[in-house]
Amino acid sequence: MFQFRLQPLLNYRQLEEDRLQRELAGIYTQRESAQAVLADLQTSRAKTFARFQQRQREGLSAPELKQYDCYLSAVDNDIRRQQRRIEDIRRQYKEKLAELLEAVKKRKMLDKLKEGQAYREAERLRLAERNFLDEVATTTFNRRRRCNE
């Protein structure tokens, strides 16, 4: 039976790849969540701005104007902060993806090495078996020939 000497390393590389895939999935989930928060903020801002414009047409008091202005400024700040957060998450995603691709490449390299060694071992065994069968056939042939003489 073929025993790959680097199997523990291959197992480690597979575990590392699995870990990176889980981390990448977690970052992806964070990104989706952050984008949903951004969409909610943008929707909230748009609705508030529409109400603000409606109130402006109806006549807006100074304190109400200040309140809308403060609220819209706060929402704009939240939107910018969320956009920066999404950019950070995208950067993390890109870095983790690069790590994962490198881990996959390292694991595949070991897989190919294992396949090559397994093939060579199978060929060696096949050749040994063929030589053994040739030897048995030769011995059998020689015995029959001696018996017939």
MOGI-V714885 format. One record per backbone hydrogen bond with DSSP energy under -1.0 kcal/mol. NH is the residue of the N-H (numbers start at 1). CO is the residue of the C=O. E is the energy in kcal/mol with one decimal. If there is no record, write none. Layout:
nh = {NH | NH}
co = {CO | CO}
e = {E | E}
This chain:
nh = {7 | 10 | 11 | 12 | 13 | 14 | 15 | 16 | 17 | 18 | 19 | 20 | 21 | 22 | 23 | 24 | 25 | 26 | 27 | 28 | 29 | 30 | 31 | 32 | 33 | 34 | 35 | 36 | 37 | 38 | 39 | 40 | 41 | 42 | 43 | 44 | 45 | 46 | 47 | 48 | 49 | 50 | 51 | 52 | 53 | 54 | 55 | 56 | 57 | 58 | 59 | 65 | 66 | 67 | 68 | 69 | 70 | 71 | 72 | 73 | 74 | 75 | 76 | 77 | 78 | 79 | 80 | 81 | 82 | 83 | 84 | 85 | 86 | 87 | 88 | 89 | 90 | 91 | 92 | 93 | 94 | 95 | 96 | 97 | 98 | 99 | 100 | 101 | 102 | 103 | 104 | 105 | 106 | 107 | 108 | 109 | 110 | 111 | 112 | 113 | 114 | 115 | 116 | 117 | 118 | 119 | 120 | 121 | 122 | 123 | 124 | 125 | 126 | 127 | 128 | 129 | 130 | 131 | 132 | 133 | 134 | 135 | 136 | 137 | 138 | 139 | 140 | 141 | 142 | 143 | 144 | 145 | 146 | 147 | 148}
co = {4 | 6 | 7 | 8 | 9 | 10 | 11 | 12 | 13 | 14 | 15 | 16 | 17 | 18 | 19 | 20 | 21 | 22 | 23 | 24 | 25 | 26 | 27 | 28 | 29 | 30 | 31 | 32 | 33 | 34 | 35 | 36 | 37 | 38 | 39 | 40 | 41 | 42 | 43 | 44 | 45 | 46 | 47 | 48 | 49 | 50 | 51 | 52 | 53 | 54 | 55 | 61 | 62 | 63 | 64 | 65 | 66 | 67 | 68 | 69 | 70 | 71 | 72 | 73 | 74 | 75 | 76 | 77 | 78 | 79 | 80 | 81 | 82 | 83 | 84 | 85 | 86 | 87 | 88 | 89 | 90 | 91 | 92 | 93 | 94 | 95 | 96 | 97 | 98 | 99 | 100 | 101 | 102 | 103 | 104 | 105 | 106 | 107 | 108 | 109 | 110 | 111 | 112 | 113 | 114 | 115 | 116 | 117 | 118 | 119 | 120 | 121 | 122 | 123 | 124 | 125 | 126 | 127 | 128 | 129 | 130 | 131 | 132 | 133 | 134 | 135 | 136 | 137 | 138 | 139 | 140 | 141 | 142 | 143 | 144}
e = {-1.6 | -2.4 | -2.9 | -2.3 | -2.7 | -2.2 | -2.4 | -2.7 | -2.4 | -2.5 | -2.5 | -2.4 | -2.2 | -2.2 | -2.4 | -2.6 | -2.3 | -2.2 | -2.3 | -2.4 | -2.2 | -2.2 | -2.6 | -2.5 | -2.4 | -2.9 | -2.4 | -1.9 | -2.2 | -2.3 | -2.4 | -2.3 | -2.5 | -2.8 | -2.5 | -2.7 | -2.6 | -2.5 | -2.5 | -2.5 | -2.9 | -2.2 | -2.3 | -2.5 | -2.6 | -2.2 | -2.9 | -2.2 | -1.9 | -1.6 | -1.3 | -2.5 | -2.5 | -2.2 | -2.6 | -2.7 | -2.8 | -2.5 | -3.1 | -2.3 | -2.3 | -2.6 | -2.6 | -2.3 | -2.4 | -2.6 | -2.4 | -2.6 | -2.5 | -2.5 | -2.3 | -2.2 | -2.5 | -2.2 | -2.5 | -2.5 | -2.7 | -2.4 | -2.5 | -2.7 | -2.6 | -2.5 | -2.8 | -2.6 | -2.0 | -2.2 | -2.6 | -2.7 | -2.1 | -2.4 | -2.7 | -2.2 | -2.2 | -2.4 | -2.9 | -1.9 | -1.7 | -2.5 | -2.6 | -2.0 | -2.7 | -2.7 | -2.6 | -2.5 | -2.7 | -2.5 | -2.5 | -2.5 | -2.4 | -2.5 | -2.5 | -2.5 | -2.5 | -2.6 | -2.5 | -2.6 | -2.5 | -2.7 | -2.4 | -2.8 | -2.6 | -2.4 | -2.6 | -2.6 | -2.7 | -2.7 | -2.7 | -2.6 | -2.8 | -2.3 | -2.3 | -2.3 | -2.2 | -2.3 | -1.8}
